[in-house]
């Protein structure tokens, strides 16, 4: 019985901790840019619920969304997924 209570409390704690993770509140267009290799991309700024901001870039006519200010391994096909990842990183 005591083990079940401890397990239930642990699960509730894990769920509540994940609900406090920073989430994107807005995504603001910053401008068009070109990489050093001549590839065009668009810059955005993600505002997060924890008050911080994070850069987000769109590549391949907004088919690839990357956290940070360059094409990297942390990219998503959907803007909102990339924005959520960016807020978790800051």
Secondary structure, 3 states (H helix, E strand, C coil): CHHHHHHHHHHHHHHHHHHCCCCEEEEEEEEEEECCCCCEEEEEEEEECCCCEEEEEEECCCCEEEECCCCCCCEECCHHHHHHHHHHHC
